[in-house]
């Protein structure tokens, strides 16, 4: 399945394909790629076929009618296990769909199955490999969702982000992704980690596809289209947030040059954001320790070393430190939102470089941590690459009350980088 989600939806609406045909093609592609990629933990082939036949026999359900999609395995799907990448949840079958799954089903989409997550959506990797280079990580924690889209199995997959778990895997796998502001979508039916940071996100082949999904979840028909006027962007080169690899730095400069040539107005952003990385960690550790207190107390030996260490550290982070970190983030957010009153988005790397070699880690989320802490929406825009052809992603971060504008700006940028 190589067509964009938008084109797939058009083909379904016009009758040039059917939900049943798309599900069968997805299952065939899954069978061909899964022995190498390992993106899926549960495949609901029979129920997907049944749903597809019902859609083909009935009226058009919505903008995603007949589109197969994957669901990260910390998100509930009725009748399927939600195992969270951990033996502690083995066989735990969900009684009902998560809110976001309900919304996608209402728009006509078909659940193909559950995709691999890192353990409880933290850093311990699952078995998933990067479809662009099987020796490399696909990123995390939404590893399977990014890989399933990159492998061409589905044109849509759900992920979640607490640090950089949607933006980074999209960059590593060469697909588009979107993270709405925290709280913009209900998190009901999703395993919580950090309520101040957790949000559902989407993966798709192209940025225009993300706009279709975002509006479908809201039940809207007015899908934002790419803007015709050139945007104003704040350029953050990324080294403020940590080391950026040379090829990523060069690609960002090339992107800035290309966007300027296309009419975009770029101004360098010099606001200090690196202190928010530690503040993000403080909030994450404190809230995760609360959310997973029972697992840490009752089953410490069944948690990975890296997760157990984080949770144990979180028990020592006091409420005052947590609240102070959130207060600093709120002040910095107000400053950035003021700057975004005169600009459309912040442009910066989605990750420090291409996907690292090896499957023992999922990469560094530093480029996303400050913005996730400030509850700002972000889009991973594909299109750049290393000299060896590995994907390099940039991200656009926007105003939380202007999601449509951010997605339209990202689509404009994508066409200039593609």
GIBELDA-V564087 format. One line per field, one symbol per residue. ss: DSSP state (@ for helix, = for strand, . for the rest). phi: phi as a letter, one per 20 degrees, with the letter a starting at -180 (. if undefined). burial: + if it has 24 or more other ideal C-beta (glycine too) atoms within 12 Angstrom, else -. A space follows every 10 residues. Layout:
ss=???
phi=???
burial=???
This chain:
ss=....@@@@@@ @@@@....@@ @@@@@@@@@@ @@@@@@@..= ===.@@@@@@ @@@@@@@... .......=== ==..=..... =.....@@@. ..=.....@@ @@@@@@...= =====...@@ @........= ..=..=.... ..@@@@@@@@ ......==== =.....@@@@ @@@..====. .........= ........== ====..@@@@ @@@@@@@@.. .......... .====...@@ @....@@@@@ @@@@@@@@@@ @...====.. ....@@@@@@ @@@@@@@@@@ @.@@@@@@.@ @@..@@@@@@ @@@@....@@ @@@@@@@@@@ @@@@@@@@@. ....=====. ......==.. .....@@@@@ @@@....=== =====..... =======... ..@@@@@@@@ @@@@@@@.
phi=.dffffffff fffenfbcff ffffffffff ffdfgeeled dbdeffffff ffffffedff erfdgnefbd cgeddfcgnd fdelmcffdg mfffebffgf fgffffeofd ferddfcfgl lddffeefdf ffafedfena eeffffffff fmfcebbecc cdccfdffff ffemcebcdf fgnfcfefnd feccgfcfbe ccdbfcfgff ffffffffme deffdgfeef edceedfoff dpfdfgffff ffffffffff feofddcfed ffdggfffff fgffffffff fdgffffecf feefgfffff fffffeefff ffffffffff fffgffffff fdceaddbfe bfafgffode bdneegfdgf fffeldfbce depebffenf fcddcddcff dcffffffff fffgfeef
burial=+-++++++++ ++----++++ +++++++-++ --++--++++ +++++-+++- ++--++---- ++++++++++ +++++++--+ ++++++-++- ---+--++-+ +++++-++++ ++++++++++ ++++++++++ ++++-+++++ ++++++++++ ++++++++++ ++++++++++ ++++++++++ ++-++-+-++ ++++-+++++ ++++++++++ ++++++++-- --++-++--- ++++++++-+ ++-++-+++- +++-++-++- -+-+-+--+- +-+--+++++ ++++++++++ ++--++---- --++--++-+ +--+--+--- -+--++-++- -++--++-++ --++++++++ ++++++--+- ++++++++++ ++++++++++ ++++++---+ ++++++++++ -+++++++++ +++++++-
